[in-house]
Amino acid sequence: MPSPLFSTEEYQQAPLVLLDDRSYTSFTLRHMPHRLGLIIVAADPDDSTVYHRAVAIGAEAVLRAGQDLSWLHLRLHSATDCRYAHWEALLTGGPADPPPPATS
């Protein structure tokens, strides 16, 4: 059984959860409930199986290594109610389009 790094309550109350795709097995052994705001971070940009795993745990999106992170910056600021963000600085360097949904 994986060691609990966070409680179910903490998981459900967090404004946003980023999960390394390599932690998928440990995460599924915990039987965490589906929730909005779960994002999988894929270390291997060529691993197409990550989408199947993301759908299985109800992830909102999949971010790949090397992908433009402008969307993630905006999502983090939105999730934490940051009122002092310099939006122009966050959007420089690429579009703020979301990554492909986990249902792809």
LOMIZA-582976 format. One record per residue (C-alpha): x, y, z. Coordinates in steps of 0.001 Angstrom, whole numbers, m for minus. Layout:
N
<site px="X" py="Y" pz="Z"/>
...
***
This chain:
104
<site px="0" py="0" pz="0"/>
<site px="1478" py="3395" pz="m899"/>
<site px="2205" py="5779" pz="1925"/>
<site px="m396" py="8547" pz="2111"/>
<site px="1273" py="11826" pz="1225"/>
<site px="m2042" py="13619" pz="1542"/>
<site px="m5449" py="12773" pz="2933"/>
<site px="m8562" py="12307" pz="847"/>
<site px="m9911" py="15482" pz="2418"/>
<site px="m6796" py="17479" pz="1435"/>
<site px="m7036" py="16057" pz="m2093"/>
<site px="m10678" py="17091" pz="m2432"/>
<site px="m10148" py="20573" pz="m960"/>
<site px="m7071" py="21500" pz="m2994"/>
<site px="m7868" py="24102" pz="m5662"/>
<site px="m5733" py="22209" pz="m8199"/>
<site px="m3850" py="18890" pz="m8207"/>
<site px="m859" py="18152" pz="m10449"/>
<site px="32" py="14470" pz="m10680"/>
<site px="3218" py="13132" pz="m12250"/>
<site px="2136" py="10344" pz="m14618"/>
<site px="4796" py="8096" pz="m13070"/>
<site px="2786" py="8229" pz="m9825"/>
<site px="m314" py="6823" pz="m11524"/>
<site px="m110" py="3345" pz="m9973"/>
<site px="367" py="4646" pz="m6437"/>
<site px="m2444" py="7128" pz="m6982"/>
<site px="m4900" py="4476" pz="m8210"/>
<site px="m4076" py="2215" pz="m5250"/>
<site px="m5335" py="5017" pz="m2999"/>
<site px="m8778" py="4914" pz="m4737"/>
<site px="m9049" py="8701" pz="m4800"/>
<site px="m12387" py="10058" pz="m6010"/>
<site px="m12716" py="11848" pz="m9348"/>
<site px="m12602" py="15627" pz="m9070"/>
<site px="m12264" py="18750" pz="m11171"/>
<site px="m8825" py="20295" pz="m11321"/>
<site px="m6738" py="17116" pz="m11604"/>
<site px="m3976" py="17590" pz="m14191"/>
<site px="m1533" py="14886" pz="m15261"/>
<site px="2033" py="15952" pz="m16012"/>
<site px="3605" py="13538" pz="m18512"/>
<site px="7384" py="13247" pz="m18404"/>
<site px="7648" py="11349" pz="m21702"/>
<site px="6310" py="13464" pz="m24583"/>
<site px="6007" py="10358" pz="m26786"/>
<site px="3929" py="8258" pz="m24370"/>
<site px="465" py="8050" pz="m25908"/>
<site px="m809" py="5754" pz="m23119"/>
<site px="m908" py="8679" pz="m20701"/>
<site px="m4299" py="9750" pz="m22093"/>
<site px="m5882" py="6389" pz="m21261"/>
<site px="m4527" py="6621" pz="m17709"/>
<site px="m5691" py="10230" pz="m17372"/>
<site px="m9239" py="9351" pz="m18413"/>
<site px="m9298" py="6415" pz="m15999"/>
<site px="m8697" py="8706" pz="m13010"/>
<site px="m10852" py="11581" pz="m14263"/>
<site px="m8067" py="14041" pz="m15085"/>
<site px="m9043" py="17387" pz="m16590"/>
<site px="m5986" py="17660" pz="m18841"/>
<site px="m2567" py="16252" pz="m19686"/>
<site px="525" py="18458" pz="m19819"/>
<site px="3579" py="17110" pz="m21638"/>
<site px="7238" py="17830" pz="m20969"/>
<site px="8409" py="20709" pz="m23137"/>
<site px="4894" py="22071" pz="m23668"/>
<site px="4262" py="25805" pz="m23328"/>
<site px="3205" py="26400" pz="m19737"/>
<site px="1253" py="29650" pz="m20180"/>
<site px="m2040" py="27777" pz="m19790"/>
<site px="m796" py="26171" pz="m16564"/>
<site px="312" py="29542" pz="m15159"/>
<site px="m3150" py="30960" pz="m15766"/>
<site px="m4806" py="27854" pz="m14317"/>
<site px="m2647" py="28055" pz="m11168"/>
<site px="m3459" py="31723" pz="m10683"/>
<site px="m7145" py="31060" pz="m11223"/>
<site px="m7155" py="28124" pz="m8787"/>
<site px="m5451" py="30142" pz="m6063"/>
<site px="m7493" py="33334" pz="m6583"/>
<site px="m4339" py="35313" pz="m7274"/>
<site px="m5401" py="38933" pz="m7658"/>
<site px="m1948" py="40359" pz="m8249"/>
<site px="m898" py="38417" pz="m11311"/>
<site px="794" py="40266" pz="m14147"/>
<site px="m1272" py="38598" pz="m16867"/>
<site px="740" py="40086" pz="m19712"/>
<site px="3952" py="38570" pz="m18322"/>
<site px="2275" py="35188" pz="m17931"/>
<site px="1094" py="35178" pz="m21514"/>
<site px="4393" py="36093" pz="m23152"/>
<site px="6187" py="33332" pz="m24931"/>
<site px="3162" py="31532" pz="m26343"/>
<site px="m586" py="31188" pz="m26467"/>
<site px="m2596" py="30468" pz="m23353"/>
<site px="m4569" py="27723" pz="m25041"/>
<site px="m5308" py="24770" pz="m22779"/>
<site px="m3603" py="21451" pz="m23404"/>
<site px="m5617" py="18713" pz="m25091"/>
<site px="m8326" py="17345" pz="m22796"/>
<site px="m7649" py="14016" pz="m21120"/>
<site px="m10486" py="12459" pz="m23150"/>
<site px="m8405" py="12463" pz="m26356"/>
***
